[in-house]
Amino acid sequence: MGLSQSHTTALTEQLQALVGPSKHNFEDVFWQRLFSFHFGPADLDMFEVHIMCRNLCEDMAKNNPSTHNFHQLIRHGIATLKATNAEMTSPPKDLLNKLFLIRIFVGWFVENLSNADLCLQFGTQNIEHFTSPPSGISKSLSFQFIQALSNFLIDVRVNEHSYTSHLEVATLLLMLLSTQLFRELEISQPACNHFLDLMLLPSEAIRLDGIQNSREDCCVPLRTGALTTRLLINSYQFPKIPTPSRSIFSRLVSSATSLVMFLPYQIYSFFFPESSSEKPLADTSLHILFALLFHRVENIPDQQHEYLTALSQAVNSDASGNPTTDIETATAGSSLSFSFSSIYDSICTSLPQRAAVLLAYTLIHRNHSFLEFCLGRTDLERLLLPLLKALYNPTQGGTGMDESYMQLIVLMILTHNSSLSAYARNQIVTDTAWLHDRFVHHPSLQSVTVIVLVKCVISMSNKRDAFFQSNCIGVLANTSSHFVDLHPHACHRLVSLLEVMFRSFIKQMNIEESKEKESDRTNPEQTAEESENSESFETDEDALCVVLEMFVNALRPTSIQNNSRLLLALMRRADLLETLSKLPDHRCASIAQRLIQIISHFRVKLEQIQNDPSSPEDILRHLRVFISNGAVPSIDYPQTTKLFTYVEDPNAQDFFVPFVWSIVFSNSRIVWRVANVRAFDPTVWLSPTILEDMDELEESFLLWNGIDAQQEISLNVPEGEQGDHTTPAEQAPQNIPQRTAVHDVSDQV
């Protein structure tokens, strides 16, 4: 099945005329003939048209600077987008045809052309300085195009007739923003991602540009606030895909073209059940939002990042009763709202998927109102338990550590507020089968948190991941002042954590002392390796001190009555504290001495009992009696308790850009060549399953193009214009950005 021979011939002629050297003005009858072919997402023609156009993309790139035919195609798309009724009552095939053609060419341009050549295809200048963008940027074709796409998403309501159009518009916008996927992070300066940079241009710069060029009527800035809110609302409303007619579905399944993933959305989900989604518009909207929120440019601080501002200032529409406060008329700086409860439900349902974790992080870190909303929930375990389960059983062979970083940051932000601890200590967890190292009967959520985080630290103790360790211990420290009746297994795990930190500290201390002695006899100058060992030693001592302070916090006079089990568990390993207390030159000694005073106080009380208790149950019972009678040791407790807070690293973009685009690459409907990706190393950031699926997809596409999949494909970019993004796979640079610090943990009193 597919296109008839005559139909194919006629369409081929039209497409060749489009990309050829002949110029076609906006009013030419040529455009009417071209758009008379229906090859939208619901038609079988789509795949064959895709193949034809992909083979002609190079000709379009070559001839368009002189013919401007692609410019005219964009203008036709803009005109149809603007003319679309907000209340769509039938599928707009004319719009779908135009957007589909544009998307094919844009996809090739973005993946294979440099930023300068991409701008040339749109007849637009690079944006080199955001404080003074190129004159006339507000009337440029590229700006008008993204404005039309954005306004369509904002103004046209999503229904069964407009869903496919919304999805096509969102996919096209995401494809325009995906230049970042094919640029190495080190060279991603402001001029390297044209459409992302355009969308981040300050509204005032757009207005000023229009005034300077006497085009006040065309200097309307992007509606950044409205777009941010619309993308968020799309992400949780889950508008369903319109069900195709039975005849179309049967034709698609029986067609030979359904073997290739470039077919539309229904067939995509059929072939990729693990990575596909029943809500592609929701996912694509979220991908666009991530790309915008985590893109940074010079001279624009976060306070002037209009998408971040809109997100941080949004309020809960559940309280006002209006779920979409003036989205259609909102401008930059407007106070917008969305349903906190709906997006909370969406996040909890989707966890621990990476996109859901990133969305949770973004909202609780940037929007204080949403953070307070989460902390006030009576079902907070829906958010916490998926994160804890994911940390306990991290992803195998994929991006587990990067996911774990984000999960820990979310926990760090939440535990900075004492209300989380108050909730967690009273919430009982009934399903603990996933805690496979030991059966734990009905522990509190607080106890489960302790068990999971201690397991994370101990399992990673040999890998020397300071950021992971510091965040785990920081979360534990934030909750330690609020420990209440921890499960016995949780108490023993905390003491096990102390043992691990103790051994690591003693080991590093011995190494450090040996190095100092060797250095005194040979070379007094410290080598790089010795300096690294010194840093490791300081990190181990810091971690040990925090763990010791956790016990002090839990055994204060105001909380010791709730932690008799923890006291008993610590008393069994008092020998560790004795050793540490004999190291006067180290900070941990004074903390250990304070704990020894607490233990000694209760040991004296136990020795005064006539019938010396021998069983743990008897000892625990006596300890509780002593504490309830007010027999609390009089020692010098610290007056304040330290809290650890999350501080985003100044270079956090080095982590977030690869993280965001690895999510988009794995879950979007767009098919990219793995060999062309430069924003991240696919072998590091993607799971083997995703890579295998992409390899099979790419091989199928090459076979349909009549190309041997084993041969290296030349991108056929004119010599001298090939950039880093065109490097063949076997010549891929070795300086792909590695996972870097996304955060820091600092303590506050």
Buried (B, 14 or more C-beta within 10 A) or exposed (E): EEBEEEEBEBBBEBBEBBBBEEEBEEEBEBBEBBBEBBBBBBBBBBBBBBBBBBBBBBBBBBBBEEBBBBBBBBBBBBEBBEEBEEEBEEBBBBBBBBBBBBBBBBBBBBBBBBBBBBBBBBBBBBBEEBEEBBEBBBBBBBBBBBBBBBBBBBBBEBEBBBBBBBBBBBBBBBBBBBBBBBBBBEEBEBBBBBBBBBBBBBBEBBBBBBEEBEEEEBBBBBBBBBBBBBBBBBBBBBBEBBEBEEEEEEBBEEBEBBEBBBBBBBBBBBBBEEBBBEBBBBBBBBBBBBBBBBBBBEEBEEEEBBBBBBBBBBBBBBEEEEBBBBBBEBBBEBEBBBBBEBBBBBBBEBBBBBBBBBBBBBBBBBBEBBBBBBBEBEEBBBBBBBBBBBBBBBBEEBBBBBBBBBBBBBBBBBBBBBBBBBBBBEBEBEEBEEBEEEEBEEBBBBBBBBBBBBBBBBEBBEEEBBBBBBBBBBBBBBBBBBBBBBBBBBBBBBBBBBBBBBBBBBEBBEBBEEBEEEBEEEEEEEEEEBEEBBEBBEBBBBBBBBBBBBBBBBBBEEBBBBBBBBBBBBBEBBEBBEEBBEBEEBEBBBBBBBBBBBBBBBEEBBEEEEEEBEEEEBBBEBBBEBBEEEEBBEBEBEEEBBBBBBEBBEEBBBBBBBBBBBBBBBBBBBBBBBBBBBBBBBEBBBBEEBBEBBEEBBBBBBEBEEEEBEEEBEBEBEEEBBBBBBBEEEEBEEEBBEBBBBBBBEBEE
